[in-house]
């Protein structure tokens, strides 16, 4: 089936995580998930009318803590994973992938807006 009728492509992802005993595993899975999304941005199969899709990822709920520079709620191993995640987000943002957060969620989980990674917008 031809996709010639598409003008451009857009991908919007919603990220939600839960606190709890599986948090460390979720953080590592998120990094792998971001690798897949980042690879998608340069995948020639995603080209529509000579352009790559717009990709935007939105952090909601407790996941906003994952993009805060305040890591006081995390242990050392989780902090290392979050630093890798921050590096990945910076790289993805340089390649045109946008990140947004829900400010209602940030306030509800006590994330100071001044601690949100600069690649993210509210």
Secondary structure, DSSP 8 states (H G I E B T S, - for coil): ---TT----EEEEEEEE--STTHHHHHHHHHHHHHHHHHHHH-GGG-BTTB--EEEEEEEEGGGGGGBS--TTS-HHHHHHHHHHHHHHHHHHHTT-EEEE-HHHHHHTT--GGGB-TTEE-
